Amino acid sequence: MFTLQDYKSTPDTIQQYDEEKQNLPIIIDNGSFQCRAGWATSKNPELIYKNVMAKNRANRKERDWDIQVGNEIADIEAVRWMVRSPYDFNVVVNFSAQETLLDYAFKHLGINTNDSVTHPIVITEPIANPSYCQKNMSELLFEAYSIPKVAFGIDCLFSYNNNCLGEDNDSTALIVSCGFQSTHVLPVIDRQPDIKNALRLNLGGYNCTAYLQWLLQYRHPQHVGEFTLNRMENLVHQLGKVAPNYSELVNQWTDSVFSAQHITEVSFTPRATNLAPRPGYMQSSYLALEKKLKQTEYKLYEVECVMDIEQENPEGAAKGCLDVGCDDMEELKLHAEGLQSEIDNIQSELDEEYRNESTVKQKNNMFKLGIEKFQSPEIIFQPSLVGYDQCGLSECIETVLQRYDATVQERLANNVFITGGNSKLNGFIERVSVDLRKIRPHTAPVCVKHASKPSLDAWKGAAKWANSDQCQSYFISKSDYEEFGAQYYKQHSFSNRWVDPTLNASK
């Protein structure tokens, strides 16, 4: 039995800013799902929060806005319609929202310098980030925060730096980056990323979550409001599995005995928005009994009122007896006893009805999860399941390998590195290994490695690079920005390649 849990965030505390932190680089892993920010000398990021904000008008007359950022949003489902992200897929395009999110990060890191952040910044960006987006990010950091210098780097390359780099045989690798909005296959040849031969799949962790939500809402329409994206994220990461051979698995699930043995029962607590009574036989019967009880209690109240005035007003009592359908006081007393007995019987029926309704509700607050736990992650390998006209991850890997000669292919296949939060799905690494062995000759060596901490290693790798001596010449300084403009870019072994934005225009 698995219980669905609602994710409840806890507001971040504002860190204490010590003198020892002056001039320390700040590392920002600016992901489309979560942002991780912290000091370069720390083992782990000080801040981890969802990279979203919710903007609500607190006072419509005064046009006052109430803005919640990241972990300040206690229940994201309650404000889902107001949530804004700086991202379009995995590329930052909404720089107003990005500025709000950076304000949150710098504030909670304890930075209290007026109108400036006097620290070098190392910030991650996606593979093949458009020059326009990189230009706007540089402009935001230098103009809004007056930072002294900034360096950009690709998140998956920083993750690779934290895990594998250091030996000669690690200089060439095939990196699979499993992100929230997309999945990339990036070859690295002799420590240099070959961006032009990289491939992107427009499916990621979000799509797995949304597909599972659609499957469950379709198969359990009575619980459609319970399958929120928040809950589905939890369900995918806890119970989602990648099958080594999906076609074979589907055939196995057609067997009723096999499916009965492998089905998972999932219980949930109804959300507050769904606690209002719903029409149904059980509820109608319950309401009818309640109505009957109130009517009988009122009749007994009338009879007791007549009995109370018997001593003080005999004439009025006699008239009251006739009004309630009794000839005299003796008959009235018998009628009162009968009403009390009827009330006791109705209350007994109500208690039984309530127990039955509670049992039914308990049974209704459950559903069975079967092959859906394999179907949702499978879209990464078979995008056609959700109508995407793209090749799957295994075909992407095969296509990238075919762009090189046999010697380079062997080096790449012998060092496949997988990182990113979506790679934490059960069976993901095994599936890539199985498919890679099908692609390669049967005698060719194949080695698939997994990041030690897929979600954190990009930040850790960036911090490792920021603490090294080699990084100093790759920072873009404030003077570089003022002299060459916002489009100025310094490339290194962990960054994108600079592309002249006027190149195509001139042609």
C-alpha positions in Angstrom: 0.0 0.0 0.0 1.4 3.4 -1.1 0.0 6.7 0.2 0.0 9.8 -2.0 1.6 12.7 -0.2 1.2 16.4 -1.0 4.4 18.3 -1.2 4.5 21.1 1.4 7.5 23.4 1.2 9.0 25.2 4.1 10.1 28.8 3.8 13.9 29.3 3.6 15.6 31.2 6.4 17.9 34.1 5.6 21.5 33.0 6.0 23.9 35.0 8.2 26.4 37.0 6.1 29.9 36.8 7.6 33.0 38.8 6.7 34.7 35.5 5.6 32.3 35.3 2.7 33.4 38.6 1.2 34.5 38.1 -2.5 33.5 34.4 -2.4 31.9 33.2 -5.7 28.2 32.4 -5.7 27.2 29.3 -7.6 23.8 29.2 -9.1 22.5 26.1 -10.8 19.6 27.7 -12.6 17.5 24.7 -13.6 14.0 24.8 -15.1 12.6 22.7 -12.1 14.7 23.8 -9.2 17.3 26.5 -8.5 20.2 25.7 -6.3 22.3 28.6 -5.0 25.2 28.7 -2.5 28.8 29.6 -1.8 31.6 28.0 -3.7 33.3 26.8 -0.5 30.2 24.9 0.7 29.7 21.2 0.2 26.1 21.6 -0.7 24.0 24.5 -1.9 22.5 26.6 0.9 19.2 27.2 -1.1 17.2 24.7 -3.1 13.8 25.9 -4.3 11.4 25.5 -7.2 12.2 28.0 -9.8 8.8 29.5 -9.9 6.9 32.5 -8.5 3.3 33.3 -7.8 2.0 36.8 -8.2 -1.4 37.7 -6.7 -3.0 41.1 -6.3 -3.3 41.6 -2.5 -5.1 44.9 -2.7 -6.9 45.6 -6.0 -7.7 49.3 -5.1 -4.1 50.2 -4.4 -2.7 47.8 -7.1 -0.6 46.1 -4.5 0.9 42.7 -5.5 1.7 39.8 -3.2 4.6 37.9 -4.6 5.6 34.4 -3.4 8.8 32.8 -4.6 10.1 29.2 -4.4 9.6 27.7 -1.0 7.4 30.6 0.1 4.6 28.9 -1.9 3.3 26.5 0.7 0.7 24.7 -1.5 1.5 25.2 -5.2 -1.7 23.6 -6.3 -3.8 26.3 -4.6 -2.1 29.0 -6.7 -1.3 26.9 -9.8 -3.1 29.4 -12.1 -0.9 32.2 -10.8 2.5 30.4 -11.0 5.0 32.0 -13.4 8.3 30.6 -14.5 11.2 32.4 -16.2 11.5 29.4 -18.6 10.1 28.5 -22.0 11.0 24.8 -22.1 14.6 24.9 -20.8 15.5 28.4 -22.0 15.1 31.6 -19.9 12.9 34.1 -21.7 11.0 35.9 -18.9 13.7 38.0 -17.3 11.3 39.9 -15.1 10.5 36.7 -13.3 14.2 35.7 -13.4 15.1 39.0 -11.6 12.5 38.2 -8.8 13.9 34.7 -8.4 17.5 36.0 -8.2 16.4 38.6 -5.6 15.1 35.8 -3.5 18.3 33.9 -3.8 20.6 36.8 -2.9 18.3 37.9 -0.1 18.3 34.5 1.5 22.0 34.1 1.1 22.2 37.0 3.5 23.7 39.5 1.1 22.9 42.9 2.5 25.0 45.3 0.3 22.9 48.1 -1.0 21.9 47.8 -4.7 24.8 45.5 -5.6 26.1 41.9 -5.2 29.9 42.2 -4.8 30.6 38.6 -5.5 31.6 36.7 -8.7 28.8 34.6 -10.1 29.0 31.2 -11.8 25.7 30.4 -13.3 24.6 27.4 -15.4 22.8 27.5 -18.7 21.3 24.9 -21.1 23.1 23.3 -24.0 23.1 25.6 -27.1 21.6 28.5 -25.2 20.6 31.2 -27.7 22.9 34.2 -27.8 20.0 36.5 -27.2 19.1 34.8 -23.9 22.8 34.7 -22.7 23.0 38.4 -23.6 20.0 39.3 -21.5 21.2 37.3 -18.6 24.6 39.1 -18.7 22.8 42.5 -18.9 20.5 41.5 -15.9 23.4 40.5 -13.7 25.6 43.5 -14.5 22.9 46.2 -14.6 20.6 45.1 -11.8 23.2 43.7 -9.4 26.5 45.4 -10.4 28.3 42.1 -10.0 32.1 42.2 -10.5 32.3 39.3 -13.0 30.3 36.3 -14.2 31.0 32.9 -15.8 28.6 30.7 -17.7 28.7 26.9 -18.0 26.5 24.0 -19.1 24.9 22.2 -16.2 25.6 18.6 -17.4 29.3 19.4 -18.1 29.7 20.7 -14.6 28.1 17.4 -13.4 30.6 15.5 -15.5 33.4 17.6 -14.0 32.3 16.6 -10.5 32.1 12.9 -11.2 34.5 11.7 -14.0 37.1 14.2 -15.1 40.6 13.6 -13.9 41.9 10.7 -15.9 42.9 10.5 -19.6 40.3 7.9 -20.4 37.6 10.3 -19.3 38.5 13.0 -21.8 36.0 11.7 -24.3 32.5 10.9 -23.2 28.8 10.8 -24.3 26.8 12.8 -21.8 23.0 12.2 -21.5 21.4 15.1 -19.6 17.9 14.2 -18.3 16.2 17.5 -17.5 12.8 18.7 -16.4 11.7 20.0 -19.8 14.1 18.3 -22.2 16.7 15.6 -22.7 20.0 16.1 -24.4 22.7 13.8 -25.8 26.0 15.7 -25.9 29.3 14.2 -27.1 32.6 15.5 -25.5 35.7 14.9 -27.6 39.1 15.4 -25.9 37.5 17.5 -23.1 35.7 19.8 -25.6 31.9 19.6 -26.0 30.9 19.0 -29.6 27.7 21.2 -29.5 27.0 20.9 -33.3 26.6 17.1 -33.1 24.4 17.2 -29.9 20.8 16.2 -30.1 17.8 17.4 -28.1 14.6 15.5 -27.2 11.7 17.8 -26.2 10.6 15.5 -23.4 11.7 15.5 -19.8 10.5 14.9 -16.3 7.6 17.3 -16.6 6.2 15.3 -19.5 6.4 12.0 -17.6 4.5 13.6 -14.7 1.8 15.2 -17.0 1.4 11.9 -18.9 0.9 9.9 -15.7 -1.7 12.5 -14.6 -3.6 12.1 -17.9 -3.5 8.3 -17.7 -4.9 8.2 -14.1 -7.5 10.9 -14.8 -8.7 8.9 -17.8 -8.8 5.6 -16.0 -10.2 6.9 -12.7 -12.5 9.8 -13.6 -14.2 9.7 -10.2 -10.8 11.0 -8.7 -9.9 13.4 -11.4 -9.4 16.3 -9.0 -7.1 14.2 -6.8 -4.4 13.7 -9.5 -2.6 17.0 -9.2 0.8 17.6 -10.8 2.3 17.9 -7.3 1.1 14.4 -6.3 2.1 12.9 -9.7 5.7 14.1 -9.3 5.8 12.2 -6.0 4.2 9.2 -7.6 6.6 9.1 -10.6 9.7 9.4 -8.5 8.6 6.8 -5.9 6.9 4.2 -8.1 7.8 5.0 -11.7 9.9 2.4 -13.4 11.6 2.1 -16.7 11.2 -1.4 -18.3 14.3 -3.0 -19.8 12.0 -4.4 -22.6 8.7 -2.5 -22.8 7.1 -4.7 -25.5 7.8 -7.8 -23.5 6.4 -6.1 -20.4 3.1 -5.2 -22.1 2.6 -8.8 -23.1 3.2 -9.9 -19.5 0.6 -7.4 -18.2 -2.0 -9.0 -20.4 -1.9 -12.0 -18.1 -4.4 -11.5 -15.3 -2.4 -13.5 -12.8 0.8 -11.4 -13.5 -1.1 -8.1 -13.3 -2.8 -9.1 -10.0 0.6 -9.8 -8.5 2.2 -6.6 -9.6 -0.6 -4.0 -9.1 0.1 -1.4 -6.4 -2.7 -0.1 -4.3 -2.5 3.6 -3.7 -4.4 5.5 -1.1 -4.9 9.2 -0.7 -6.4 11.9 1.5 -9.1 13.9 -0.4 -8.0 17.4 -1.0 -9.8 20.2 0.9 -11.4 21.4 -2.3 -13.0 18.1 -2.9 -14.6 17.6 0.6 -17.9 19.0 -0.3 -20.8 16.5 -0.3 -21.4 14.7 -3.6 -24.8 13.4 -4.7 -25.3 9.7 -4.4 -27.6 7.0 -3.0 -25.8 6.8 0.3 -25.9 10.5 0.8 -29.5 10.8 -0.2 -30.5 8.1 2.3 -28.6 9.9 5.0 -30.1 13.3 4.3 -33.6 11.7 4.2 -33.1 10.2 7.7 -31.8 13.5 9.0 -34.9 15.3 7.7 -37.2 12.7 9.3 -35.3 13.0 12.6 -35.8 16.8 12.7 -39.5 16.5 11.9 -40.0 13.9 14.6 -38.1 15.9 17.2 -40.2 18.9 16.4 -43.4 16.9 16.9 -42.1 15.7 20.3 -41.3 19.3 21.2 -44.9 20.3 20.5 -46.2 17.4 22.6 -43.9 18.3 25.5 -45.0 22.0 25.4 -48.7 20.8 25.8 -47.7 18.6 28.7 -45.8 21.4 30.4 -48.9 23.7 30.6 -51.3 21.0 31.9 -51.2 22.2 35.5 -51.2 25.9 34.8 -53.7 26.0 31.9 -55.9 22.9 31.7 -58.1 24.5 29.0 -55.1 25.4 26.8 -53.7 21.9 27.3 -57.0 20.3 26.2 -57.0 22.4 23.1 -53.3 21.5 22.4 -54.2 17.8 22.7 -56.7 18.2 19.9 -54.1 20.2 17.8 -51.6 17.3 17.9 -54.3 14.7 17.2 -55.0 13.3 20.7 -58.3 13.2 22.6 -56.9 13.5 26.1 -53.8 13.8 28.2 -53.4 10.0 28.6 -53.3 9.5 24.8 -50.9 12.5 24.6 -48.4 10.8 26.9 -48.6 7.6 24.9 -48.0 9.6 21.8 -44.9 11.2 23.4 -43.5 7.8 24.3 -44.1 6.6 20.7 -42.3 9.7 19.3 -39.3 9.2 21.6 -39.1 5.5 20.5 -39.2 6.6 16.9 -36.4 9.2 17.5 -34.2 6.5 19.0 -34.7 4.2 16.0 -33.9 6.9 13.5 -30.7 7.8 15.4 -29.7 4.2 15.4 -30.2 4.1 11.6 -28.2 7.3 11.2 -25.2 5.8 13.1 -25.3 2.7 10.9 -25.6 4.8 7.8 -22.7 6.9 8.8 -20.5 3.8 9.4 -21.4 2.4 6.0 -20.7 5.8 4.3 -17.3 6.0 6.1 -16.4 2.5 4.9 -17.4 3.4 1.3 -15.4 6.6 1.4 -12.4 4.8 2.7 -12.7 2.3 -0.2 -13.3 5.1 -2.7 -10.1 6.9 -1.5 -8.0 4.3 -3.2 -7.0 3.3 -6.7 -4.9 0.6 -8.3 -1.7 1.5 -10.2 -0.7 -1.0 -12.7 1.2 -0.7 -16.0 0.9 3.1 -15.7 4.0 3.2 -13.6 5.9 1.9 -16.6 4.0 3.9 -19.3 4.8 7.4 -18.0 8.7 7.1 -18.2 8.5 5.1 -21.4 7.7 8.3 -23.4 11.4 9.3 -23.1 12.3 6.2 -25.2 9.0 6.2 -27.3 7.8 9.8 -27.8 5.2 8.6 -30.2 3.2 7.5 -27.1 2.3 11.1 -26.5 2.2 12.1 -30.2 5.7 13.6 -30.5 7.2 13.1 -34.0 10.7 12.6 -32.6 13.1 9.7 -32.1 13.5 8.3 -28.6 16.5 8.6 -26.3 18.1 5.3 -27.5 17.8 6.4 -31.2 19.3 9.8 -30.3 22.3 8.1 -28.8 22.6 5.9 -31.9 22.3 8.9 -34.3 25.1 10.8 -32.4 27.4 7.8 -32.4 27.0 7.3 -36.2 28.4 10.8 -36.8 31.9 9.7 -35.8 34.3 7.1 -37.1 34.6 3.7 -35.5 37.4 4.7 -33.2 35.6 7.7 -31.7 32.4 5.6 -31.5 34.1 3.1 -29.4 35.5 5.7 -27.0 32.1 7.4 -26.7 30.2 4.1 -26.1 32.8 3.1 -23.5 32.1 6.2 -21.4 28.4 7.1 -21.4 27.6 9.5 -18.5 24.0 10.0 -17.4 23.0 12.9 -15.2 19.9 15.0 -14.3 17.0 14.5 -12.0 14.9 12.4 -14.4 17.7 9.8 -14.5 16.8 8.8 -11.0 13.9 6.8 -12.2 14.2 3.1 -11.3 15.6 1.1 -14.2 16.7 4.1 -16.3 20.4 3.3 -16.3 19.7 -0.4 -17.0 17.4 0.5 -20.0 20.1 2.7 -21.5 22.7 0.0 -21.1 20.4 -2.7 -22.7 19.6 -0.4 -25.7 23.2 0.6 -26.1 24.4 -3.0 -26.3 21.8 -3.6 -29.0 23.3 -0.7 -31.0 26.9 -1.6 -30.6 28.7 -4.7 -32.1 28.4 -7.6 -29.7 32.2 -7.6 -28.9 32.4 -3.8 -28.5 32.9 -2.5 -24.9 30.0 -0.6 -23.4 30.1 1.3 -20.1 27.3 3.4 -18.7 28.0 5.6 -15.6 25.5 7.4 -13.4 26.1 10.7 -11.6 26.5 10.1 -7.8 23.9 12.8 -7.1 22.1 13.6 -10.4 20.3 16.6 -9.1 23.1 18.2 -7.1 26.2 17.4 -9.2 25.8 20.3 -11.6 26.1 22.7 -8.6 28.9 20.7 -7.1 30.9 20.6 -10.3 30.4 24.4 -10.9 31.7 25.0 -7.3 34.7 22.7 -8.0 35.5 24.6 -11.1 35.1 28.0 -9.4 37.6 27.0 -6.8 40.2 26.0 -9.3 42.9 28.3 -10.7 42.0 27.6 -14.4 38.6 29.4 -14.1 39.9 32.9 -13.5 40.6 33.7 -17.1 37.1 32.7 -18.2 35.1 35.2 -16.1 33.5 38.1 -18.0 34.4 41.2 -15.9 32.4 44.4 -15.6 35.0 46.2 -17.7 34.6 43.5 -20.4 30.8 44.1 -20.4 31.2 47.8 -20.6 33.8 47.6 -23.4 32.4 44.8 -25.6 28.7 44.8 -24.7 26.3 42.3 -23.2 26.8 39.8 -26.1 30.5 39.3 -25.1 31.1 35.6 -24.1 34.1 33.7 -23.0 34.0 30.0 -23.9 35.8 27.2 -22.0 35.7 23.4 -21.8 32.4 23.5 -19.7 30.6 26.2 -21.7 28.7 26.7 -24.9 30.4 27.8 -28.1 30.1 31.4 -28.9 28.2 32.1 -32.1 28.2 35.5 -33.8 24.5 36.6 -33.8 25.1 38.8 -36.9 26.5 35.9 -38.9 23.3 34.7 -40.5 22.0 38.2 -40.9 25.1 39.2 -42.9 24.5 36.3 -45.3 
